[in-house]
Amino acid sequence: MELQGRVAVVTGGTRGVGAGIARAFLAAGAEVVVCARRPPDAPVEAAGRSARFVPVDLRDAGAVGDFFNTVVRRGGRLDVLVNNAGGTPHRLLGEAPAERHARVVELNLLAPLTASLAACEHLRAARGSVIMIGSVSATRPSPGSAAYGAAKAGLENLARSMAVEWAPDVRVNTLVLGMVRTELASLHYGDETGLAAVGRTVPLGRLAEPYEVGEAAVFLASQRAGYVSGASLLVHGGGERPAFLDAATVNKED
């Protein structure tokens, strides 16, 4: 029980990757609070325990401050903040005005900044850590999700700066995710046939499962990673197979 007695907040922790992270923290012994604008369809549970849900709009700085004060008042401390809430619809840049793209940046970059600032003093008191949930979209072209990729690039840089400014009291790291098999994966990749085809483009041959992301988050939150800060941990199954390997003809049979 690596996180026994710790209190963790997972934003957007009611489904998908966030729920996988919350379940991993529960299994590791932590008390877990998940937040989102809407309640989950079912409790987030693991190891016979449940995460506590508190509604909050992460774009409202005042509400976010009140939320963390409530978490600490009830739990006595705050050890880990996982900034997981985010996402984007598929939308080419020219298909929407700048305001629509700005909302994507607000959710994926400004909301984690708002939450981290509100949690900072509580985390300092516990000598805790922040875990940002990044994306491979931050380091490659992301047609159809350009604002998302730009926001995630900013998030990774923000984490590195926070790690310097808030040291030695608070560690800050980023999990850089590739494709994950969540309940909404079919909206992006299609049916099981499509999911399998997309999985074959990953060197490990499949999409990640949410619990695997959760296990990586538990590591970063635990004392095993006590000297890890300002790092970006890649959880992407080896990345993406370079297209030129399929196009190249050298050493291929006729």
N, C-alpha and C positions, 0 to 999 in steps of 0.2 A: 504494500500500500504506500507507494512513493509520495503521495500527496495527502496523506492522512493529516487532518486538522487544518488544511489549507482551504481558503475560500477563493473560488474562481468565477469570473463572469465571462460568458461567451455571448457576444452579440450575434444576432441572427441565429441563435442556437436551437431553434425549434424544428428545423428540418435540414435535410441535405448534409453538407459538410459540417455545418455548425452543430447539428444533432450528433453526428459521429464524434466530434471533438468533445461535446458535453458528456456523452456516454463513456468515452475513454477516461475522462477526468473522474466521473463517478466511480468507475471500476478501480481507479487508482486511489480512491479514498477521499477525494476532495468533496467539499460542499459546493454545489454548482448552482449558479443563477443564470438563467437564459433570458434574453430580452429580445423583443421584436415589437412591431406595431400591433400585430394581431396575435391572439393566443394560438397555441399549437392545436392540431386536430386530436392529438393524443399526448399524454405525458411523455416526457423524455426520460427513459429509465435505463438502468443497468445495475447489475450486481445487487438487485433487490432494493435499490434506492432510486429516488426521483429528483430531477432538477426542479428548482423553484422558478416559476415564470413570473416576470414582472414586465408589464407593457411600458414601452418608452419609444418616443420618436427621436432617433439619434441626431436628427437635424436641428433639434431644439436644445440649444446649449443650457438653458435654464432647467429644462426637464431632465437633461442628462446629469447635471450636477445634483439635483434632488435624488435621482435614481441611485447614484453611488453613495450618497449620504445614507440613504435607506438601507442599502446593502450592508454597509459597515455597521450601522446601528443594530441591525438584526443579527449579523454574523460575527460582529466584533472585530473584523479585520478584512483586508482585501489583499490577496497574494498574487493573483494572476488576472490579467485582462487579455482576452483573445478577441482581437478586432476582426471578426469574420463577416459581419453583415456587408453585403455588396451584391454585385451582379449587374447585368445589362441585357436588354433585348437586342436581337440582331438588327442593326440599323446602319446603313451606309451613311457617310457623312452628309452627302447631298440630299438625303431623304428626309431631313428634319432640320429645323432652325437651331441656331446655336444654343438657345435656352434649353432644348431637350437634351443636348449633349452635356450641358453644364450640370444638369441634374444627376447624370451618371458620375461626373467628377465629384459632385457634392457627396453622393452616397459612398463612393469608393475611396475617397481621399480626405475630404473635409470632415466627414462623420468620424472616422478613426482618430483624426487629430483632436476633434472635440471630446471624444470619449477618453482619450489618453490624458488630455489636460485635466479633465474633471477627476480622473482617477489618480493622478500623479502623487499627491500628498499622501493618500491612503497607501499607495504602493511603496512609497518611500518609508513609511512607518513600519511596513512588514518586510522591507528589503525584497520586494517582489519582482515581477517581470511582466513585460508586455510582449505579446506574440501577434504580429501582423500576418494576415492571410493574403499572400501575394499571388502572382500568376505568371506563367511563362509568357503571357501576352505582353508583359512589361518589357521584354527583351527581343521581340520579333514583330514584324508587321502583323497587324490585327485587323484586316479588312472586315467591316461589318461590326466591329467593336473597338474602333479607334480611340474613342474617349475613355473607354474602360482600360485599354492597354496603357494609355497615357497616365491615367489615374494610378494604376498599379505601379508604374515606373516611379511616379512621385512618392507613392507609399513606401517603396523599398528605400528610396533615398531619405525620406523622413525618418524611417526606423534607424538608419545608420547615424543620422544626426542626433536623434533622441538618445541613442546608446552612449554617445559621447557626452551630451549635456547632462544626462541624468545619472551617469556613473558617479560613484560606485554603488549607489543605493538601489537603482532599478536597472535590470538587464532588459534589453530590447532586441528582439530577433524577428526574422521573417521566414515563414514557410512559403516557398515558391511552388505552387501547385500546377500540375498539368491537368489532364482530363480525369474527372472523377465520376464514378457511376452512382448517381443519386436518383431519387424518384423523379426528377425533372430531366434526366439525361436524354430521354427519348425526344424531348422538344428540340434538342440541339443535334442529335445524332441519328434519330430515327428509331425503328423497331429493333428487335434483337439481332436481326441480320445486319442492320446498320451499325449497331453498337459493336458487334464482333468485328466488322470490317474496319471500323475506326480503331479498335483495340489492336489490330494487327499492325497499325502504323507506329505503335509504341514498341521500343526495343524489348520490353518485358512481355509484350504480347497481349496486354489487356489494359483496361482503365483501372485506376485506383479505386479502392473501396473507402467510404468515409471513415471506417474505423482505423484504417492505416494512416490517414491524416491525423486522426486523434492520437494514435500512439506516438507519432512524431512530435505532436504538441505537448504531450505529457513529458517526453524527454526534455524539451526545451524549458519546461516549467520546473523540472525537478533539480535536485542538487547535483545530479550527474552532469548537468550542463552549467554548473555554477561558475565556470570561467568562460562561458560562451555568451558573447554580447556583440551586437552589431553584425551578426552573421545572417546569411541567406541560405537556408537549408532547402535543397532541391528535392521535391517529392513528385517526380514526374516519370518514373519508370524508365529512366535513361534518355528522356527527351523525345525528339522527333527524328525519325530516320531521314537523312538528307536526300532530297529528291534526285540529286545527281547520281546517287548510287544505282538507281533503277534506270537512269538514262544512259549511263556509261556502258561502253561495249568492250572495254579492255578485259581480257581474261574470261570472257563469256563464250560458251560453246555456241556454234552456229545452229 
